[in-house]
Amino acid sequence: MATQNVIQEETGPNLILRILWMLFVGWWLSGIFYIVGAILTLLIVTAPLGMIVIQKIGWAFSLYQESKYQTGYTASGQAIQIEKQNANFIIRFLYFLFFGWWVGGIALVVSWIAGITIIGLPLTFYINNRLGKIMTLAS
């Protein structure tokens, strides 16, 4: 008898709660996370903490919870969960220092502008949920 593995994705709060959070709290809290994370990262000694704060911008904006695993498949087609691995910290720090902070700032402003319109809300959620990846090369 063949065994069947079930992989269950972690789900966060429902969409209505996420939109209400974004409208009343997330838009300004994500800006605070951006500034605090950037300052902590630039202070070198607190850079690891700063990168953690930056990776949590998606949560601050819309209660988005990033999965720590990705789904992979074996040669036989069986689905397995693989833990995501980040790039080397030095590479991530140098990327943030030269590119990440200003690319992330541009992305944050674009997402805020898109969020003003109802039609731009999906783009707003998409950008902010991935802002930590944009700024620090997190996986």
C-alpha positions in Angstrom: 0.0 0.0 0.0 1.4 3.4 -1.0 1.7 6.1 1.6 0.6 9.6 0.8 2.3 12.7 2.2 0.3 15.8 2.7 2.1 19.1 2.7 0.1 21.9 4.3 1.0 25.5 3.7 1.0 27.8 6.7 -1.8 30.3 6.3 -1.9 33.7 7.9 -4.8 36.0 8.7 -7.6 36.3 6.2 -7.5 39.0 3.5 -10.0 41.4 5.0 -8.0 41.5 8.3 -4.8 42.1 6.3 -6.3 44.9 4.3 -7.7 46.6 7.5 -4.3 46.2 9.2 -2.6 47.7 6.1 -5.0 50.7 6.0 -4.8 51.6 9.7 -1.4 50.3 10.9 0.7 48.7 8.2 1.5 51.7 5.9 3.2 53.7 8.7 4.6 50.7 10.6 6.4 49.3 7.5 8.1 52.7 7.1 9.3 52.5 10.7 10.6 49.0 10.2 12.4 50.2 7.0 14.1 53.1 8.9 15.0 51.1 12.0 16.2 48.1 10.0 18.4 50.3 7.8 19.9 52.1 10.7 20.6 48.9 12.6 22.2 47.3 9.5 24.4 50.3 8.8 25.7 50.3 12.3 27.6 47.1 11.4 27.6 45.6 15.0 23.8 45.4 14.9 23.6 44.4 11.2 22.2 40.9 11.8 19.4 42.3 13.9 18.8 45.0 11.3 18.4 42.4 8.5 15.9 40.5 10.7 13.9 43.7 11.1 14.0 44.3 7.4 12.8 40.8 6.6 9.8 41.4 8.8 8.6 44.4 6.8 6.0 42.2 5.1 4.6 41.3 8.5 4.6 44.9 9.6 2.8 46.0 6.4 0.1 43.3 6.1 0.7 40.5 8.7 2.3 38.5 5.9 4.1 35.3 7.2 6.8 34.0 5.0 7.2 30.2 5.0 10.6 28.9 6.1 10.2 26.0 3.6 9.8 25.5 -0.1 8.2 22.6 -1.8 10.5 20.3 -3.8 9.9 17.1 -5.6 11.9 13.8 -5.7 12.7 11.9 -8.8 9.6 9.8 -8.2 7.4 12.9 -8.0 6.9 12.8 -4.2 6.6 16.3 -2.7 9.0 17.2 0.0 9.7 20.3 2.1 13.1 21.9 1.8 14.3 24.5 4.3 15.3 27.8 2.5 18.9 28.8 2.8 20.1 32.5 2.8 23.2 33.6 1.0 26.4 34.4 2.9 25.9 37.2 5.4 28.8 39.2 4.1 27.4 39.1 0.6 24.0 40.1 1.9 25.5 43.0 3.9 27.5 44.3 1.0 24.4 44.1 -1.3 22.4 46.0 1.3 25.1 48.6 1.7 25.5 49.4 -2.0 22.1 48.6 -3.4 19.5 47.2 -1.0 18.7 50.3 1.0 17.9 52.6 -1.9 16.2 49.9 -4.1 14.1 49.0 -1.0 13.3 52.7 -0.5 12.1 53.1 -4.1 10.1 49.9 -3.9 8.5 51.1 -0.6 7.5 54.4 -2.1 6.1 52.7 -5.3 4.1 50.3 -3.2 2.6 53.2 -1.1 1.7 55.1 -4.3 0.1 52.0 -5.8 -1.8 51.4 -2.5 -3.6 54.7 -2.9 -5.6 53.2 -5.7 -7.8 50.2 -5.2 -6.5 48.7 -8.4 -3.0 49.0 -7.1 -3.6 47.1 -3.9 -2.4 43.7 -5.2 0.9 45.3 -6.3 1.2 47.0 -2.9 0.9 43.7 -1.1 3.2 41.9 -3.5 6.0 44.5 -3.2 5.8 44.9 0.6 5.6 41.1 1.3 8.9 40.8 -0.6 10.6 43.9 0.5 13.0 42.0 2.9 14.1 39.9 -0.1 14.6 43.0 -2.2 16.7 44.7 0.4 18.8 41.9 1.8 18.7 39.0 -0.7 16.9 36.8 1.8 15.5 33.6 0.5 
